């Protein structure tokens, strides 16, 4: 699996922890930045992640900002992107199983690192259930 990840300054520390976690697990991860905590604009980092997932260059994307909300809004502007704002393990599982989400959004100021890493693992390991959910995904795409 190939994962692309980005953040803004408000999500930099959590993004860095996630990158290390994925690398430790042997997952191919590309970090599009930023690479420090200087103030940046979240849409500038949501765009390359969303486009890379949209173009199937990467299987999944992860975006982190202060709350996750801005990244979620920006990513969902891209056709074919199903970004989900997640801060609990149940939603991480459900959004993959039922919604086939392809970008995970989280907020560093909302969630602790330990829980965030559990969410990442669940989200990456959970498969899309298909079936009745496929019909609903097709309606979103239309």
N, C-alpha and C positions, 0 to 999 in steps of 0.2 A: 504494500500500500504506500502511496505517495501522498504526503500531506504538505500543504502550504499554509503558512501562518503569518499574521501581521497584527500590529497593534497601533495605538497612539501612545503618547507619553504617559497617559493615565493607566495604561495596561502593560507598560513595558516590563515591569518586574514579574508579573504573572506569566506573560508571554515567554520570558527568558526561562522560567522554571518549566514551562510546558515543553519548550524546545529541548532542554536538557533531558527531561523525562522521556520524550519520544526517541531521542538519540540513544539513550541508555537501553531502550527496548529494541533498538535496531531498526526503527522505522525511518524511512527516507523522508526527511523534512527540509523544506526550504523556508527560511526566514526572510521576509521582504522588508523587515525593519519596523520601526526605527531601531537604532542601535545605541540610544542613550535616552535620557529623560527630558531632553529639550522639547519645548512645546511644538506640536505638529497638528495637522488637521486629519481627523480619522478617515474622511472619504478618500484621501490620497493613499491610504493603506488598504482600505476595503476594496477599492477598485482592482488592483492587481491580483488580489486573492480571488475575488469573484470571477474575474476574467479567466484566470488559470483553471478554475474548476469548471466554468462554463465551456471552455475549449477542450476539456478533458485532458489537460496537461497534468493535472493532479486529481486524485480520486476524491479528496475531501479538503476542506479549508477550515481554519480556526482563526477567529478574530477576537481581540480583547481590547476594551477601552475601559474607562472608569466605571461605567454601568453596564456596558454591552449594548445599550439601546441604540446609540448612534451608529455603531458598526452594523447592527442588525438591520436598521432602516436602509443604510447605504448599500449593503450587500443585496438586499431583496429588490433593489431597483434593476438588477441584471436579470435578463430572461434566463429561465432555467435554474435559477438559484433558489434554493429553499433553505434560507438561513433561519436558525432557531436560537432564540435567547434562552439559555438554560442555566439554572443555578441550583438544581437538585438532581439526584440520580434517577428518580422515577421519570422525570421529563427527558433526561438524556436517553433513556431506553425507549420511551414512547415516541420521541420525535424521529428516531431512526426506524423503529418498527412500523409506525403508522404513517409518518409523513415523508419518509425517505430524505430527511434533511441532508444537505451536502455541505453546509457550513455551520459550524458551532460558534456561537457568540457568547461571551461571558464578560462580567465586569469585575475588575480587580478590586474596586472599592466596595463590592457587594459580597464577595465570596473569598474564603480562605484557600490557600494553596493546596492543602491536603484534599479538600473536597473537590476542588477544580481538577486535580489530577485523576481522582476517581471518576469524575464526570467524563473526562477525555477518554479514559480507558473504556468505560461503558459505551460511550458514543461510537468509538472506533470499532468495537467488537460486535455491536448489535447489527444484525442484518434487517433489511426491509422485508416485511411480511408479505407484501404484494396482496393478491386477492382483492377483496372489497376496497382496500386502500388504494390500489392502482387506479381504479375508476375516479377516485377523488383527486389524486395527483394529476390525472389527465385533465380534469376540469379546471384545476388551477393553471395549468399550462395554456389552456385555451383563452 
